[in-house]
Amino acid sequence: MSGGYRLDSDGDVEMSVPQPVYEFITAPKLKSWDQASLVTWTRERKRYVDKIAERCATTGENPERICASVKSCFDVDILAVIARYVLFKSVAEVNDIELVAEIENRCNHLKNA
């Protein structure tokens, strides 16, 4: 034993304390309004919410305060177009409930291109 640490048979240092494992949990961004992108985003959003809920269960935090809003997950340009031409509102007036309803409406109806 030299220098206050031990080496294993390969010559690697044996760690006395396990290394912490961190996972950056980021909300998925919606960058397109086509049906395939919406379905993918919806799936990734559910995984994101589940991961946040799992983290909050161990830390005791409130998941509603930790999760990013649906509105903040939109690309700025896409949000402006959806607000103006789909919801007929300004961006400031749009809320998460309306966006989720519009996404579900679009995802649940098949259209031929």
C-alpha positions, 0 to 999 in steps of 0.5 A: 500500500503506497500513498494511502490507497490500495491497488487491485490486481489490475493496478487500478485504485480501489475506491473506498467510497462508491462514486455518485451516479447523477442523471440529468433529467431534462424535459423533451422539446417539441420542435415540430407539429407533425403527428410522428413528432407529437407521438414521440414527444408525448411518449418522452414527456410521459417518461420525463414525468415518471422520472420526476415523480420517482425522484420526488418520491425519494426526496419528498419534493412536490412533482408539480413544482419540479416538472417543466410546463408543457408550454416551456417544452415547445420551440418558441416558433412552434408555440407562436404558430400554434397559439395564433393559427390553431388556438387563435390566442396570443402566446401569453394567453395559452395554457398547458391544458389547452396545449395538451388537449390539442396534442391529444386531439391531433395524435388521436386522429389519423390523417392521410398526408 
